Amino acid sequence: MSTVTVSCKTPNGILMQVGNKEFKINGWNNDDSLIITPLEKVGITHGVPADLWKAWLEQHKDHP
């Protein structure tokens, strides 16, 4: 199975849901956070199933 690494700018992350599948994406309050600048942080989540990520992006393509 192919996986991707996802970064997230929200503090608590998100729960990605597509159909009956879900996956927790870490926010920057997680231990795996990456500090870009003192005012910009992102959470890092490794091992996200690539097919789920692609389907979630398609499902939310019009979301700002």
KOLSE-241935 format. One record per residue (C-alpha): x, y, z; chain. Coordinates in Angstrom, 2 decimals, m for minus. Example, Ala and Ser with C-alpha at 12.3 -4.5 7.8 and 13.67 -1.06 7.14 Angstrom:
KOLSE-241935
<domi><east>12.30</east><north>m4.50</north><up>7.80</up><ch>A</ch></domi>
<domi><east>13.67</east><north>m1.06</north><up>7.14</up><ch>A</ch></domi>
END
This chain:
KOLSE-241935
<domi><east>0.00</east><north>0.00</north><up>0.00</up><ch>A</ch></domi>
<domi><east>1.27</east><north>3.43</north><up>m0.95</up><ch>A</ch></domi>
<domi><east>1.42</east><north>6.14</north><up>1.74</up><ch>A</ch></domi>
<domi><east>2.00</east><north>9.90</north><up>1.88</up><ch>A</ch></domi>
<domi><east>3.11</east><north>12.41</north><up>4.52</up><ch>A</ch></domi>
<domi><east>0.61</east><north>15.18</north><up>5.28</up><ch>A</ch></domi>
<domi><east>1.19</east><north>18.51</north><up>7.02</up><ch>A</ch></domi>
<domi><east>m1.57</east><north>20.42</north><up>8.81</up><ch>A</ch></domi>
<domi><east>m1.65</east><north>24.05</north><up>10.01</up><ch>A</ch></domi>
<domi><east>m4.44</east><north>23.64</north><up>12.59</up><ch>A</ch></domi>
<domi><east>m3.44</east><north>23.14</north><up>16.24</up><ch>A</ch></domi>
<domi><east>m5.53</east><north>20.02</north><up>16.85</up><ch>A</ch></domi>
<domi><east>m5.38</east><north>18.46</north><up>13.39</up><ch>A</ch></domi>
<domi><east>m8.36</east><north>16.93</north><up>11.62</up><ch>A</ch></domi>
<domi><east>m10.14</east><north>13.62</north><up>11.40</up><ch>A</ch></domi>
<domi><east>m10.15</east><north>12.75</north><up>7.73</up><ch>A</ch></domi>
<domi><east>m13.25</east><north>10.75</north><up>6.77</up><ch>A</ch></domi>
<domi><east>m14.18</east><north>9.23</north><up>3.43</up><ch>A</ch></domi>
<domi><east>m17.10</east><north>6.83</north><up>3.52</up><ch>A</ch></domi>
<domi><east>m16.52</east><north>4.50</north><up>6.48</up><ch>A</ch></domi>
<domi><east>m12.73</east><north>5.04</north><up>6.49</up><ch>A</ch></domi>
<domi><east>m11.09</east><north>7.59</north><up>8.74</up><ch>A</ch></domi>
<domi><east>m7.57</east><north>8.69</north><up>9.61</up><ch>A</ch></domi>
<domi><east>m6.33</east><north>11.20</north><up>12.20</up><ch>A</ch></domi>
<domi><east>m4.10</east><north>13.99</north><up>10.83</up><ch>A</ch></domi>
<domi><east>m1.88</east><north>15.57</north><up>13.48</up><ch>A</ch></domi>
<domi><east>m2.00</east><north>19.28</north><up>14.20</up><ch>A</ch></domi>
<domi><east>0.90</east><north>21.39</north><up>15.37</up><ch>A</ch></domi>
<domi><east>0.15</east><north>20.64</north><up>19.05</up><ch>A</ch></domi>
<domi><east>1.36</east><north>17.09</north><up>18.35</up><ch>A</ch></domi>
<domi><east>4.88</east><north>15.93</north><up>19.23</up><ch>A</ch></domi>
<domi><east>5.73</east><north>15.55</north><up>15.53</up><ch>A</ch></domi>
<domi><east>5.19</east><north>19.25</north><up>14.85</up><ch>A</ch></domi>
<domi><east>7.52</east><north>21.19</north><up>12.61</up><ch>A</ch></domi>
<domi><east>8.24</east><north>24.85</north><up>13.29</up><ch>A</ch></domi>
<domi><east>8.55</east><north>26.79</north><up>10.03</up><ch>A</ch></domi>
<domi><east>8.90</east><north>30.21</north><up>11.67</up><ch>A</ch></domi>
<domi><east>8.07</east><north>31.32</north><up>15.23</up><ch>A</ch></domi>
<domi><east>4.56</east><north>32.22</north><up>14.01</up><ch>A</ch></domi>
<domi><east>4.01</east><north>29.30</north><up>11.64</up><ch>A</ch></domi>
<domi><east>3.89</east><north>25.68</north><up>12.73</up><ch>A</ch></domi>
<domi><east>2.57</east><north>22.56</north><up>11.05</up><ch>A</ch></domi>
<domi><east>1.74</east><north>19.09</north><up>12.31</up><ch>A</ch></domi>
<domi><east>3.27</east><north>16.18</north><up>10.41</up><ch>A</ch></domi>
<domi><east>1.53</east><north>12.83</north><up>9.86</up><ch>A</ch></domi>
<domi><east>3.47</east><north>10.03</north><up>8.19</up><ch>A</ch></domi>
<domi><east>1.91</east><north>6.88</north><up>6.74</up><ch>A</ch></domi>
<domi><east>m1.40</east><north>8.30</north><up>5.49</up><ch>A</ch></domi>
<domi><east>m2.88</east><north>5.86</north><up>2.94</up><ch>A</ch></domi>
<domi><east>m2.42</east><north>7.54</north><up>m0.46</up><ch>A</ch></domi>
<domi><east>m5.78</east><north>6.36</north><up>m1.82</up><ch>A</ch></domi>
<domi><east>m7.63</east><north>7.77</north><up>1.22</up><ch>A</ch></domi>
<domi><east>m5.74</east><north>11.08</north><up>0.93</up><ch>A</ch></domi>
<domi><east>m6.56</east><north>11.36</north><up>m2.78</up><ch>A</ch></domi>
<domi><east>m10.25</east><north>10.58</north><up>m2.17</up><ch>A</ch></domi>
<domi><east>m10.42</east><north>13.10</north><up>0.72</up><ch>A</ch></domi>
<domi><east>m8.83</east><north>15.83</north><up>m1.44</up><ch>A</ch></domi>
<domi><east>m11.34</east><north>15.14</north><up>m4.21</up><ch>A</ch></domi>
<domi><east>m14.24</east><north>15.20</north><up>m1.72</up><ch>A</ch></domi>
<domi><east>m13.08</east><north>18.61</north><up>m0.36</up><ch>A</ch></domi>
<domi><east>m11.73</east><north>20.22</north><up>m3.55</up><ch>A</ch></domi>
<domi><east>m14.13</east><north>23.21</north><up>m3.30</up><ch>A</ch></domi>
<domi><east>m13.49</east><north>23.85</north><up>0.41</up><ch>A</ch></domi>
<domi><east>m11.52</east><north>27.04</north><up>1.10</up><ch>A</ch></domi>
END
